[in-house]
Amino acid sequence: MYIPFVKVLGIESSCDETAASVVEDGRAILSSVVSSQDEIHKPYGGVVPELASRAHAEVIGAIARKALDGAGMALNDIDGISVTRGPGLMGSLLVGVQFAKALGYVLGKPVVGVNHLAGHLCAIHLEQSVEFPFLGLVASGGHTSIFRVEGFEKVRRLGSTRDDAIGEAFDKVAKLLGLGYPGGAIIEKLAKDGNPKAYKFPRAFTGKGSLDFSFSGIKTAVARKVAEQPGYSINDIAASFQDAAVNAVVQKCVKAARLEKLGAIVISGGVASNSRLRELMKNAAEEHDIRVLCPSAKLCTDNAAMIAAQGTHPLMRGYSDPPDMNALASWPLGD
């Protein structure tokens, strides 16, 4: 059974954003609402899981209502519900999954749980046309992975971080430098007035031939440099760190695209908003006639529109998850 023109309510609560969106036919965003928890977690320099789940529980109903109102729809007007099942913080995920299942039960509507990373890979289709297959990069606070994307529901993982994600490295370095949270935007801003060649920091490579990353050592290298050189330039530190982290991702992605003979690289996730990453990726890819595409900033960060879009495809096939579907803190994609 194939159902066209599905209107899907998407729910996202994998980390510290509570989001809801209504998407039609997997492409048209009718509404998208995101409630940030940055102010809650800022004093701690990172996300506190218990505080995150509590905040989700407090606002998720209101956020879903706001998304429906923004789309000019009543609850019964939706055809199905798509919710982030994992990976992410277990407490945060449970709030979204339980809310979606309860709503689906009351309305008699199908519910599907989707992989958060698959949602990021799907975000590009909400704004641009890109043919399968392509190389997909998900770069965020919790993930750094490269995929061969054959279709909406057919993905193969080519490489991923073995420890810290690139966004996590940005946050840790920002905390080390006393810059505040979240660290990515702060470091990017400082780096614009810095010299990226002032300090030599290690690249996140993991051996010849590997497409994996390792970002755990770069924070240690920054800490050591700061301790050794009290009169350091914070702008130069930021620029040098950013280029070291970003260059590793760029080189791995271009290498993977060439190995897989793919003509397009799609970058997504919160770190995909980084202008230096976009610039270096485009410059490196152009040398090999590879296109680089990226969603707008609002679709790079965690949002429910990408979750609704990804969930549209199983819903269109008539699929729904059983009532005992549970959240998955760890849910590898494409293994």
Backbone as numpy.savetxt, mean C-alpha at the origin, in Angstrom:
# Nx Ny Nz CAx CAy CAz Cx Cy Cz
-21.95 -17.93 -13.36 -22.80 -16.73 -13.36 -21.92 -15.49 -13.36
-22.20 -14.56 -14.27 -21.45 -13.31 -14.34 -22.41 -12.15 -14.17
-22.11 -11.26 -13.20 -23.00 -10.14 -12.89 -22.31 -8.83 -13.27
-22.77 -8.13 -14.31 -22.12 -6.87 -14.71 -22.60 -5.69 -13.86
-21.85 -4.60 -13.93 -22.22 -3.33 -13.30 -22.51 -3.48 -11.81
-21.58 -4.10 -11.13 -21.73 -4.31 -9.69 -21.32 -3.05 -8.93
-22.15 -2.65 -7.97 -21.80 -1.55 -7.07 -21.35 -2.18 -5.74
-20.09 -1.92 -5.41 -19.47 -2.60 -4.27 -19.09 -1.58 -3.19
-19.44 -1.91 -1.95 -18.98 -1.14 -0.80 -17.67 -1.75 -0.33
-16.60 -0.97 -0.35 -15.30 -1.45 0.11 -15.01 -0.98 1.53
-14.39 -1.84 2.31 -14.02 -1.53 3.70 -12.54 -1.84 3.89
-11.77 -0.87 4.40 -10.34 -1.05 4.63 -9.99 -0.63 6.06
-9.34 -1.56 6.81 -8.91 -1.24 8.17 -7.68 -2.06 8.55
-6.76 -2.22 7.61 -5.64 -3.14 7.85 -4.59 -2.59 8.81
-4.51 -1.26 8.92 -3.49 -0.67 9.79 -4.06 0.51 10.56
-3.80 1.73 10.09 -4.22 2.89 10.86 -5.08 3.88 10.08
-5.64 3.44 8.96 -6.66 4.23 8.26 -7.97 3.45 8.25
-9.05 4.12 8.63 -10.38 3.52 8.50 -10.99 4.10 7.23
-11.32 3.24 6.28 -11.76 3.75 4.98 -12.96 2.97 4.46
-13.79 3.67 3.71 -14.93 3.05 3.04 -15.11 3.74 1.69
-15.59 2.99 0.72 -15.74 3.52 -0.64 -16.81 2.74 -1.38
-17.46 3.41 -2.32 -18.38 2.73 -3.21 -17.81 2.83 -4.62
-17.64 1.69 -5.26 -17.07 1.63 -6.61 -18.02 0.85 -7.51
-18.21 1.35 -8.72 -19.10 0.69 -9.68 -18.28 0.02 -10.78
-18.61 -1.23 -11.05 -18.00 -2.00 -12.13 -16.48 -2.09 -12.01
-15.97 -1.94 -10.79 -14.54 -2.10 -10.56 -13.69 -0.96 -11.05
-14.30 0.13 -11.55 -13.50 1.22 -12.13 -13.95 2.62 -11.71
-15.24 2.83 -11.56 -15.76 4.16 -11.29 -15.92 4.38 -9.78
-15.17 5.33 -9.22 -15.27 5.64 -7.80 -16.45 6.58 -7.58
-17.46 6.09 -6.91 -18.63 6.91 -6.61 -18.43 7.70 -5.32
-17.62 7.18 -4.41 -17.27 7.88 -3.19 -16.06 7.21 -2.57
-15.30 7.98 -1.80 -14.14 7.40 -1.09 -13.87 8.26 0.14
-13.91 7.63 1.31 -13.73 8.33 2.58 -12.62 7.64 3.36
-11.68 8.43 3.88 -10.57 7.89 4.68 -10.45 8.68 5.97
-10.41 7.98 7.09 -10.20 8.60 8.40 -8.80 8.21 8.88
-7.92 9.20 9.01 -6.54 8.96 9.41 -6.38 8.93 10.92
-5.42 8.13 11.39 -5.10 8.05 12.81 -3.73 8.66 13.12
-3.19 9.47 12.22 -1.84 10.00 12.41 -1.68 10.71 13.75
-2.66 11.52 14.13 -2.54 12.28 15.37 -2.55 11.38 16.61
-3.24 10.24 16.49 -3.27 9.29 17.60 -1.91 8.66 17.84
-1.23 8.31 16.75 0.02 7.55 16.86 1.27 8.43 16.87
1.13 9.69 16.51 2.29 10.58 16.41 3.14 10.63 17.68
2.54 10.68 18.87 3.37 10.75 20.09 4.27 9.52 20.30
3.92 8.40 19.64 4.66 7.16 19.84 5.66 6.88 18.72
5.64 7.70 17.68 6.57 7.52 16.58 6.27 6.31 15.71
5.07 5.76 15.81 4.67 4.59 15.03 3.30 4.13 15.46
2.76 3.17 14.73 1.40 2.71 15.00 1.36 1.81 16.23
0.48 2.13 17.16 0.24 1.29 18.34 -0.98 0.42 18.05
-0.83 -0.88 17.89 -1.92 -1.75 17.43 -3.21 -1.63 18.23
-3.12 -1.62 19.56 -4.34 -1.56 20.38 -5.09 -0.25 20.16
-4.35 0.85 20.08 -4.99 2.15 19.84 -5.62 2.18 18.45
-4.96 1.54 17.49 -5.48 1.52 16.13 -6.82 0.79 16.05
-6.89 -0.40 16.66 -8.13 -1.17 16.59 -9.28 -0.47 17.30
-8.98 0.17 18.42 -10.02 0.92 19.14 -10.56 2.06 18.28
-9.65 2.77 17.63 -10.07 3.90 16.80 -10.92 3.43 15.62
-10.55 2.29 15.03 -11.37 1.73 13.94 -12.79 1.45 14.42
-12.90 0.80 15.56 -14.21 0.41 16.09 -15.09 1.64 16.36
-14.47 2.73 16.75 -15.23 3.93 17.08 -15.83 4.62 15.86
-15.16 4.51 14.70 -15.59 5.34 13.56 -16.07 4.54 12.34
-15.90 3.22 12.32 -16.13 2.49 11.08 -17.57 2.61 10.57
-18.53 2.60 11.48 -19.92 2.73 11.05 -20.20 4.08 10.41
-19.68 5.13 11.03 -19.88 6.48 10.50 -19.18 6.67 9.16
-18.00 6.07 9.01 -17.25 6.18 7.75 -17.99 5.48 6.62
-18.53 4.29 6.90 -19.30 3.57 5.88 -20.55 4.35 5.48
-21.24 4.93 6.46 -22.42 5.74 6.17 -22.06 6.94 5.31
-20.93 7.59 5.63 -20.49 8.75 4.86 -20.18 8.38 3.41
-19.60 7.19 3.22 -19.30 6.73 1.85 -20.58 6.48 1.07
-21.56 5.86 1.71 -22.85 5.62 1.05 -23.55 6.94 0.72
-23.53 7.85 1.67 -24.16 9.16 1.43 -23.46 9.88 0.28
-22.14 9.78 0.24 -21.38 10.43 -0.82 -21.69 9.86 -2.20
-22.06 8.60 -2.23 -22.43 7.95 -3.50 -23.91 8.12 -3.81
-24.65 8.75 -2.88 -26.09 8.93 -3.08 -26.84 7.62 -3.05
-26.41 6.71 -2.17 -26.99 5.37 -2.14 -27.46 4.99 -0.75
-28.45 4.13 -0.71 -28.89 3.50 0.53 -28.17 2.16 0.66
-28.22 1.57 1.85 -27.54 0.30 2.07 -27.99 -0.78 1.09
-29.28 -0.85 0.82 -29.79 -1.90 -0.07 -29.42 -1.70 -1.53
-28.86 -0.53 -1.86 -28.48 -0.27 -3.25 -27.18 -0.96 -3.64
-26.37 -1.35 -2.66 -25.10 -2.00 -2.99 -25.36 -3.45 -3.37
-24.48 -3.99 -4.24 -24.62 -5.38 -4.69 -23.76 -6.34 -3.89
-22.76 -5.81 -3.21 -21.87 -6.67 -2.44 -20.91 -5.84 -1.62
-20.17 -6.52 -0.76 -19.22 -5.86 0.14 -17.86 -6.52 -0.02
-16.84 -5.70 -0.16 -15.46 -6.17 -0.26 -14.68 -5.60 0.92
-13.97 -6.45 1.65 -13.27 -6.01 2.84 -11.84 -6.55 2.86
-10.92 -5.76 3.37 -9.54 -6.23 3.53 -9.51 -7.33 4.58
-9.13 -8.52 4.14 -9.04 -9.67 5.06 -7.64 -9.78 5.67
-6.65 -9.29 4.97 -5.27 -9.35 5.41 -4.36 -8.97 4.27
-3.07 -8.91 4.47 -2.38 -8.94 5.76 -2.48 -7.59 6.47
-2.11 -7.57 7.75 -2.16 -6.33 8.50 -2.16 -6.61 9.99
-2.54 -5.60 10.76 -2.64 -5.76 12.21 -3.91 -6.53 12.53
-3.80 -7.60 13.29 -4.93 -8.49 13.52 -6.14 -7.76 14.12
-5.91 -6.96 15.15 -7.02 -6.25 15.78 -7.72 -5.31 14.82
-6.94 -4.59 14.03 -7.50 -3.66 13.05 -8.29 -4.41 11.98
-7.71 -5.49 11.47 -8.39 -6.28 10.44 -9.72 -6.83 10.95
-9.73 -7.31 12.18 -10.94 -7.91 12.73 -12.10 -6.92 12.78
-11.80 -5.65 13.07 -12.86 -4.64 13.10 -13.54 -4.54 11.74
-12.74 -4.46 10.68 -13.29 -4.35 9.35 -14.02 -5.60 8.89
-13.39 -6.75 9.12 -13.99 -8.02 8.68 -15.31 -8.28 9.40
-15.34 -8.10 10.71 -16.57 -8.35 11.45 -17.68 -7.37 11.05
-17.30 -6.13 10.83 -18.28 -5.13 10.39 -18.87 -5.52 9.03
-18.00 -5.91 8.09 -18.45 -6.27 6.75 -19.34 -7.52 6.79
-18.96 -8.51 7.58 -19.77 -9.73 7.65 -21.13 -9.46 8.28
-21.15 -8.64 9.34 -22.43 -8.32 9.99 -23.34 -7.56 9.04
-22.77 -6.61 8.31 -23.56 -5.83 7.37 -24.08 -6.72 6.24
-23.22 -7.60 5.74 -23.64 -8.51 4.68 -24.76 -9.43 5.13
-24.67 -9.91 6.37 -25.71 -10.80 6.91 -27.05 -10.09 7.03
-27.02 -8.88 7.56 -28.26 -8.12 7.74 -28.90 -7.79 6.39
-28.07 -7.43 5.41 -28.59 -7.01 4.10 -28.84 -8.18 3.16
-28.30 -9.33 3.49 -28.40 -10.46 2.57 -27.55 -10.27 1.33
-26.40 -9.61 1.50 -25.50 -9.33 0.37 -24.22 -10.16 0.49
-23.62 -10.52 -0.65 -22.37 -11.30 -0.60 -21.20 -10.46 -0.08
-20.29 -11.12 0.62 -19.10 -10.46 1.18 -17.87 -11.21 0.70
-16.86 -10.49 0.24 -15.59 -11.13 -0.13 -14.46 -10.46 0.63
-13.53 -11.27 1.10 -12.32 -10.76 1.73 -11.20 -10.75 0.73
-10.52 -9.61 0.59 -9.45 -9.51 -0.40 -8.12 -9.22 0.26
-7.06 -9.55 -0.47 -5.71 -9.31 0.00 -5.36 -7.83 -0.18
-4.86 -7.22 0.88 -4.53 -5.79 0.86 -3.54 -5.46 -0.26
-2.56 -6.33 -0.49 -1.56 -6.07 -1.52 -2.18 -6.14 -2.91
-3.12 -7.08 -3.10 -3.83 -7.16 -4.38 -4.63 -5.89 -4.63
-5.17 -5.32 -3.55 -5.87 -4.05 -3.67 -4.96 -2.95 -4.17
-3.76 -2.86 -3.62 -2.80 -1.85 -4.10 -2.48 -2.05 -5.58
-2.29 -3.29 -5.99 -1.99 -3.57 -7.40 -3.15 -3.22 -8.32
-4.36 -3.24 -7.77 -5.57 -2.96 -8.56 -5.86 -1.47 -8.65
-5.27 -0.67 -7.77 -5.60 0.76 -7.70 -5.40 1.49 -9.02
-4.40 1.10 -9.79 -4.10 1.78 -11.04 -5.28 1.75 -12.01
-6.08 0.68 -11.94 -7.20 0.52 -12.88 -8.35 1.49 -12.60
-8.31 2.14 -11.45 -9.33 3.14 -11.13 -9.07 4.47 -11.84
-7.88 4.63 -12.40 -7.53 5.91 -13.03 -6.92 5.78 -14.42
-6.25 4.66 -14.69 -5.52 4.53 -15.96 -5.75 3.15 -16.56
-5.48 3.05 -17.85 -5.57 1.77 -18.54 -4.18 1.16 -18.65
-4.06 -0.06 -18.21 -2.80 -0.78 -18.34 -3.13 -2.23 -18.65
-2.46 -2.75 -19.65 -2.73 -4.13 -20.08 -1.92 -5.12 -19.25
-2.51 -6.27 -19.02 -1.79 -7.38 -18.38 -0.93 -8.07 -19.45
0.20 -8.65 -19.06 0.80 -8.63 -17.73 1.66 -7.38 -17.53
1.89 -7.03 -16.28 2.81 -5.94 -15.96 3.54 -6.26 -14.66
4.59 -5.51 -14.40 5.32 -5.67 -13.14 4.68 -4.75 -12.11
4.35 -5.28 -10.96 3.74 -4.48 -9.91 4.64 -4.38 -8.69
4.84 -3.16 -8.22 5.58 -2.92 -6.98 4.62 -2.39 -5.93
4.59 -3.02 -4.76 3.86 -2.49 -3.61 4.90 -2.05 -2.59
4.98 -0.74 -2.36 5.96 -0.17 -1.44 5.23 0.68 -0.41
5.26 0.24 0.83 4.50 0.94 1.87 5.18 0.77 3.22
4.47 1.17 4.28 5.02 1.04 5.62 5.14 -0.40 6.08
4.35 -1.28 5.51 4.37 -2.68 5.93 4.83 -3.65 4.88
5.00 -3.18 3.64 5.28 -4.11 2.54 6.25 -3.50 1.54
7.12 -4.35 1.00 7.92 -4.01 -0.17 8.05 -5.30 -0.98
7.24 -5.40 -2.03 7.20 -6.64 -2.81 7.06 -6.33 -4.29
7.64 -7.21 -5.10 7.55 -7.10 -6.56 6.76 -8.29 -7.08
5.83 -8.03 -8.01 4.96 -9.08 -8.53 4.91 -9.05 -10.06
4.71 -10.22 -10.62 4.28 -10.31 -12.02 2.77 -10.42 -11.97
2.08 -9.44 -12.53 0.62 -9.38 -12.46 0.04 -9.81 -13.80
-0.56 -11.00 -13.80 -1.13 -11.57 -15.02 -2.60 -11.20 -15.18
-3.26 -10.88 -14.09 -4.68 -10.54 -14.12 -5.12 -10.10 -12.74
-6.38 -9.72 -12.61 -6.88 -9.24 -11.32 -6.74 -10.29 -10.22
-6.83 -11.54 -10.60 -6.77 -12.61 -9.61 -5.65 -13.61 -9.90
-4.66 -13.16 -10.68 -3.53 -14.03 -11.02 -2.24 -13.24 -10.87
-1.54 -13.51 -9.77 -0.34 -12.75 -9.41 0.75 -13.71 -8.96
1.99 -13.42 -9.37 3.13 -14.22 -8.92 4.16 -13.31 -8.27
4.55 -13.62 -7.04 5.55 -12.80 -6.35 6.94 -13.13 -6.84
7.71 -12.08 -7.17 9.07 -12.25 -7.66 10.11 -11.93 -6.59
9.77 -11.06 -5.68 10.71 -10.68 -4.63 10.02 -9.85 -3.57
10.61 -9.81 -2.37 10.02 -9.01 -1.29 11.08 -8.73 -0.24
10.76 -7.88 0.72 11.71 -7.58 1.77 11.83 -8.77 2.73
13.03 -8.97 3.22 13.26 -10.05 4.17 13.15 -9.57 5.61
13.00 -8.27 5.79 12.89 -7.72 7.15 12.01 -6.48 7.12
12.58 -5.30 7.30 11.78 -4.06 7.30 11.28 -3.74 5.90
10.09 -3.14 5.83 9.59 -2.58 4.58 10.24 -1.21 4.37
10.22 -0.71 3.15 10.86 0.57 2.87 10.20 1.71 3.64
8.87 1.69 3.75 8.18 2.73 4.50 8.52 2.67 5.98
8.71 1.47 6.49 9.11 1.30 7.88 10.50 1.88 8.11
11.39 1.70 7.12 12.74 2.26 7.22 12.68 3.79 7.25
11.82 4.38 6.43 11.64 5.84 6.46 11.19 6.30 7.84
10.21 5.61 8.40 9.68 6.00 9.72 10.74 5.84 10.81
11.52 4.77 10.75 12.54 4.53 11.78 13.65 5.58 11.71
14.05 5.94 10.49 15.09 6.95 10.35 14.56 8.31 10.80
13.32 8.61 10.47 12.72 9.88 10.90 12.67 9.95 12.43
12.32 8.84 13.06 12.27 8.80 14.53 13.67 8.98 15.11
14.65 8.32 14.51 16.04 8.44 14.94 16.51 9.89 14.89
16.07 10.61 13.86 16.49 12.00 13.68 15.60 12.99 14.41
14.58 12.47 15.12 13.67 13.33 15.87 12.76 14.17 15.00
12.36 13.61 13.86 11.58 14.37 12.89 10.08 14.20 13.04
9.63 13.20 13.78 8.20 13.01 13.95 7.65 11.89 13.08
6.34 11.71 13.15 5.65 10.61 12.45 4.41 11.17 11.74
4.09 10.64 10.54 4.84 9.64 9.76 6.07 10.25 9.10
7.09 9.42 8.91 8.39 9.95 8.51 8.61 10.15 7.03
7.86 9.45 6.18 8.13 9.50 4.75 8.05 10.89 4.16
6.97 11.58 4.42 6.77 12.92 3.85 7.78 13.91 4.40
8.14 13.77 5.68 9.10 14.70 6.31 10.48 14.53 5.68
10.91 13.28 5.53 12.22 13.03 4.95 12.26 13.49 3.49
11.20 13.23 2.75 11.15 13.67 1.35 11.29 15.19 1.25
10.62 15.90 2.12 10.68 17.37 2.09 12.08 17.87 2.42
12.71 17.32 3.44 14.07 17.72 3.81 15.07 17.36 2.71
14.85 16.22 2.08 15.79 15.73 1.06 15.87 16.65 -0.16
14.82 17.40 -0.42 14.82 18.30 -1.58 15.89 19.37 -1.48
16.31 19.71 -0.25 17.36 20.71 -0.04 18.67 20.07 0.39
18.79 18.76 0.15 20.01 18.06 0.56 20.77 17.48 -0.61
21.97 17.02 -0.34 22.84 16.40 -1.34 22.76 14.88 -1.19
22.19 14.18 -2.17 22.03 12.72 -2.04 23.34 11.95 -2.08
24.45 12.63 -2.42 25.75 11.97 -2.48 26.65 12.35 -1.30
26.08 13.08 -0.34 26.88 13.55 0.79 27.35 12.40 1.67
26.50 11.42 1.87 26.83 10.28 2.72 26.53 8.99 1.97
27.36 8.00 2.18 27.19 6.71 1.50 26.54 5.72 2.45
25.29 5.36 2.17 24.58 4.38 2.97 24.38 3.10 2.16
24.28 1.95 2.83 24.16 0.67 2.11 22.85 0.55 1.34
22.92 -0.07 0.18 21.72 -0.38 -0.60 21.10 -1.67 -0.06
19.79 -1.81 -0.28 19.07 -2.95 0.30 19.13 -4.19 -0.58
20.31 -4.55 -1.03 20.46 -5.73 -1.87 20.68 -6.98 -1.03
20.33 -8.13 -1.59 20.43 -9.38 -0.83 21.18 -10.46 -1.59
22.11 -10.07 -2.41 22.89 -11.08 -3.12 22.62 -11.07 -4.61
23.61 -11.48 -5.36 23.53 -11.51 -6.81 22.40 -12.42 -7.29
21.58 -11.90 -8.18 20.49 -12.69 -8.76 19.19 -12.62 -7.98
19.24 -12.16 -6.72 18.03 -12.11 -5.90 17.23 -10.85 -6.20
15.91 -10.97 -6.12 15.02 -9.82 -6.27 14.42 -9.42 -4.93
14.99 -9.93 -3.84 14.54 -9.57 -2.50 15.26 -8.31 -2.01
14.74 -7.77 -0.89 15.32 -6.57 -0.28 15.63 -6.85 1.19
16.50 -6.00 1.74 16.75 -6.01 3.19 17.04 -4.58 3.62
16.09 -3.97 4.33 16.22 -2.57 4.74 16.64 -2.42 6.21
16.87 -3.54 6.90 17.13 -3.45 8.34 18.46 -2.76 8.66
19.43 -2.88 7.77 20.75 -2.32 8.06 20.88 -0.83 7.82
19.98 -0.26 7.05 20.16 1.14 6.68 19.94 2.09 7.85
19.01 1.71 8.75 18.79 2.56 9.92 20.03 2.56 10.82
20.64 1.39 10.96 21.85 1.28 11.76 22.96 2.14 11.17
23.06 2.14 9.84 24.09 2.94 9.17 23.86 4.43 9.39
22.59 4.86 9.34 22.27 6.27 9.59 22.59 6.62 11.04
22.22 5.75 11.97 22.49 6.00 13.39 23.99 6.12 13.65
24.77 5.28 12.99 26.22 5.31 13.17 26.80 6.62 12.63
26.31 7.05 11.49 26.81 8.29 10.89 26.45 9.50 11.76
25.25 9.50 12.29 24.82 10.60 13.17 25.69 10.66 14.42
26.02 9.50 14.97 26.85 9.45 16.18 28.29 9.87 15.90
28.79 9.50 14.73 30.18 9.80 14.37 30.38 11.26 13.99
29.34 11.89 13.47 29.48 13.23 12.92 28.42 14.16 13.50
28.64 14.69 14.70 27.64 15.53 15.36 27.20 16.75 14.55
28.06 17.26 13.70 27.70 18.44 12.91 27.10 18.11 11.56
26.45 16.98 11.47 25.89 16.54 10.19 24.78 17.49 9.70
24.59 17.47 8.39 23.47 18.21 7.78 22.27 17.29 7.71
21.18 17.67 8.36 20.00 16.81 8.37 19.41 16.68 6.97
19.54 17.73 6.16 19.04 17.66 4.78 19.86 16.67 3.96
21.18 16.69 4.16 22.04 15.75 3.43 21.81 14.31 3.90
21.62 14.14 5.20 21.31 12.80 5.72 20.02 12.29 5.09
18.99 13.13 5.07 17.69 12.74 4.51 17.82 12.39 3.04
18.53 13.22 2.28 18.67 12.99 0.84 19.49 11.73 0.55
20.55 11.53 1.32 21.40 10.36 1.10 20.68 9.07 1.47
19.97 9.10 2.59 19.19 7.93 2.99 18.12 7.62 1.96
17.36 8.65 1.57 16.26 8.44 0.62 16.77 7.83 -0.68
17.87 8.35 -1.21 18.39 7.81 -2.47 18.88 6.39 -2.31
19.48 6.07 -1.17 19.95 4.70 -0.96 18.79 3.73 -0.93
17.72 4.10 -0.23 16.56 3.22 -0.11 15.84 3.09 -1.44
15.63 4.21 -2.10 14.85 4.23 -3.33 15.59 3.57 -4.48
16.91 3.82 -4.57 17.68 3.24 -5.68 17.65 1.73 -5.69
17.66 1.13 -4.51 17.60 -0.33 -4.45 16.31 -0.86 -5.05
15.20 -0.19 -4.72 13.90 -0.59 -5.25 13.85 -0.41 -6.77
14.35 0.72 -7.24 14.35 1.01 -8.68 15.14 -0.04 -9.45
16.35 -0.32 -8.99 17.19 -1.27 -9.71 16.58 -2.67 -9.74
15.97 -3.09 -8.64 15.35 -4.42 -8.60 14.14 -4.49 -9.53
13.34 -3.42 -9.55 12.13 -3.43 -10.39 12.48 -3.46 -11.87
13.43 -2.65 -12.28 13.83 -2.63 -13.69 14.45 -3.97 -14.08
15.26 -4.51 -13.20 15.85 -5.83 -13.46 14.77 -6.89 -13.61
13.79 -6.89 -12.71 12.71 -7.87 -12.77 11.88 -7.72 -14.04
11.59 -6.48 -14.42 10.79 -6.25 -15.63 11.52 -6.77 -16.86
12.82 -6.58 -16.90 13.60 -7.06 -18.05 13.66 -8.59 -18.06
13.86 -9.18 -16.88 13.90 -10.65 -16.80 12.58 -11.27 -17.23
11.47 -10.63 -16.84 10.15 -11.16 -17.15 9.62 -10.68 -18.50
10.42 -9.83 -19.17 10.05 -9.28 -20.49 8.70 -8.54 -20.41
8.60 -7.65 -19.44 7.38 -6.87 -19.22 7.62 -5.42 -19.63
6.64 -4.84 -20.29 6.80 -3.49 -20.83 6.27 -2.39 -19.95
5.76 -2.72 -18.75 5.22 -1.69 -17.86 5.50 -2.05 -16.41
5.81 -1.03 -15.63 5.97 -1.15 -14.18 4.92 -0.27 -13.52
4.12 -0.86 -12.65 3.12 -0.11 -11.90 3.57 -0.06 -10.45
3.76 1.16 -9.92 4.18 1.30 -8.53 3.00 1.77 -7.70
2.84 1.18 -6.52 1.69 1.48 -5.67 2.09 1.36 -4.21
1.18 1.74 -3.32 1.48 1.77 -1.89 1.89 3.17 -1.47
1.89 3.43 -0.18 2.14 4.77 0.32 3.45 5.37 -0.13
4.52 4.57 -0.22 5.83 5.08 -0.62 5.85 5.43 -2.11
4.90 4.93 -2.87 4.81 5.27 -4.29 4.51 6.75 -4.49
4.06 7.43 -3.44 3.83 8.87 -3.52 5.14 9.65 -3.51
6.23 9.00 -3.14 7.52 9.67 -3.05 7.98 10.14 -4.44
8.20 11.43 -4.58 8.53 11.99 -5.89 9.89 11.51 -6.39
10.83 11.27 -5.47 12.16 10.80 -5.87 12.08 9.37 -6.41
11.26 8.53 -5.80 11.06 7.17 -6.30 10.49 7.21 -7.71
9.48 8.04 -7.92 8.87 8.13 -9.25 9.88 8.62 -10.29
10.64 9.65 -9.91 11.61 10.23 -10.84 12.67 9.21 -11.25
13.28 8.56 -10.26 14.35 7.61 -10.57 13.83 6.38 -11.30
12.61 5.93 -10.95 12.03 4.78 -11.62 11.78 5.08 -13.10
11.23 6.25 -13.37 10.95 6.62 -14.76 12.24 6.76 -15.56
13.25 7.39 -14.97 14.52 7.57 -15.68 15.17 6.23 -16.00
15.18 5.32 -15.03 15.82 4.02 -15.23 15.04 3.16 -16.21
13.71 3.21 -16.12 12.87 2.38 -16.98 12.91 2.86 -18.44
12.97 4.16 -18.63 12.97 4.71 -19.99 14.17 4.22 -20.79
15.28 3.95 -20.12 16.47 3.45 -20.82 16.21 2.10 -21.48
15.18 1.40 -21.00 14.87 0.07 -21.54 13.47 0.03 -22.17
12.95 1.22 -22.52 11.62 1.33 -23.14 10.52 0.68 -22.31
10.59 0.88 -21.01 9.58 0.35 -20.09 8.76 1.52 -19.55
7.44 1.41 -19.64 6.55 2.45 -19.10 6.48 2.33 -17.58
6.29 3.47 -16.92 6.07 3.49 -15.47 4.76 4.20 -15.21
3.88 3.54 -14.47 2.58 4.11 -14.13 2.40 4.10 -12.62
1.68 5.09 -12.12 1.45 5.18 -10.68 0.10 5.85 -10.44
-0.70 5.33 -9.51 -1.95 6.00 -9.18 -1.67 7.37 -8.55
-2.68 8.22 -8.49 -2.54 9.49 -7.80 -2.30 9.22 -6.31
-1.81 10.24 -5.61 -1.41 10.07 -4.21 -2.54 9.52 -3.34
-3.77 9.94 -3.59 -4.89 9.50 -2.75 -5.17 8.01 -2.91
-4.74 7.42 -4.02 -4.93 5.98 -4.23 -3.66 5.17 -3.94
-2.56 5.87 -3.63 -1.34 5.17 -3.23 -1.43 4.77 -1.76
-1.89 5.69 -0.93 -2.04 5.38 0.49 -3.23 4.45 0.68
-3.34 3.85 1.87 -4.43 2.91 2.12 -5.78 3.57 1.91
-6.63 2.91 1.15 -7.96 3.43 0.84 -8.88 2.26 0.54
-10.17 2.51 0.57 -11.14 1.43 0.36 -11.56 1.29 -1.10
-11.27 2.31 -1.92 -11.64 2.21 -3.34 -10.90 1.05 -4.00
-9.62 0.90 -3.67 -8.84 -0.20 -4.26 -9.36 -1.55 -3.76
-9.85 -1.59 -2.53 -10.40 -2.84 -1.99 -11.72 -3.18 -2.67
-12.54 -2.18 -2.89 -13.81 -2.40 -3.60 -13.54 -2.84 -5.03
-12.56 -2.22 -5.67 -12.25 -2.57 -7.06 -11.75 -4.00 -7.17
-10.85 -4.39 -6.29 -10.33 -5.76 -6.32 -11.42 -6.78 -6.02
-12.30 -6.47 -5.07 -13.36 -7.40 -4.71 -14.45 -7.53 -5.75
-14.52 -6.55 -6.65 -15.54 -6.58 -7.70 -15.44 -7.84 -8.55
-14.22 -8.27 -8.82 -14.03 -9.36 -9.79 -14.54 -10.71 -9.28
-14.25 -11.14 -8.06 -14.89 -12.36 -7.57 -16.40 -12.20 -7.39
-16.86 -11.01 -7.01 -18.30 -10.79 -6.88 -19.01 -10.91 -8.23
-18.37 -10.42 -9.27 -18.95 -10.53 -10.61 -19.05 -12.00 -11.06
-18.15 -12.84 -10.53 -18.21 -14.27 -10.86 -19.22 -15.00 -10.01
-19.87 -14.27 -9.11 -20.85 -14.90 -8.23 -20.25 -15.52 -6.99
-18.99 -15.19 -6.70 -18.32 -15.76 -5.54 -18.60 -14.93 -4.29
-18.71 -15.59 -3.16 -18.74 -14.90 -1.87 -18.06 -15.79 -0.84
-17.45 -15.17 0.17 -16.79 -15.93 1.22 -17.82 -16.45 2.22
-17.52 -17.56 2.89 -18.46 -18.14 3.85 -18.55 -17.27 5.11
-19.60 -17.45 5.89 -19.80 -16.65 7.11 -18.67 -16.77 8.14
-17.92 -17.87 8.10 -16.85 -18.04 9.08 -15.50 -17.48 8.60
-15.52 -16.71 7.52 -14.28 -16.08 7.06 -13.66 -15.28 8.20
-12.36 -15.40 8.36 -11.68 -14.69 9.45 -10.56 -13.82 8.89
-10.11 -12.89 9.67 -8.98 -12.04 9.28 -7.69 -12.85 9.30
-6.73 -12.41 8.48 -5.43 -13.08 8.38 -4.32 -12.04 8.54
-3.66 -12.05 9.68 -2.58 -11.08 9.91 -1.45 -11.28 8.89
-1.19 -12.53 8.56 -0.20 -12.85 7.54 -0.91 -13.56 6.38
-0.79 -12.99 5.20 -1.46 -13.59 4.04 -0.62 -13.29 2.80
0.39 -14.10 2.53 1.27 -13.85 1.39 0.49 -13.84 0.09
0.88 -12.96 -0.81 0.24 -12.87 -2.11 1.19 -13.39 -3.18
0.67 -14.28 -4.00 1.42 -14.73 -5.17 2.50 -15.75 -4.90
2.47 -16.42 -3.75 3.47 -17.46 -3.48 3.15 -18.74 -4.25
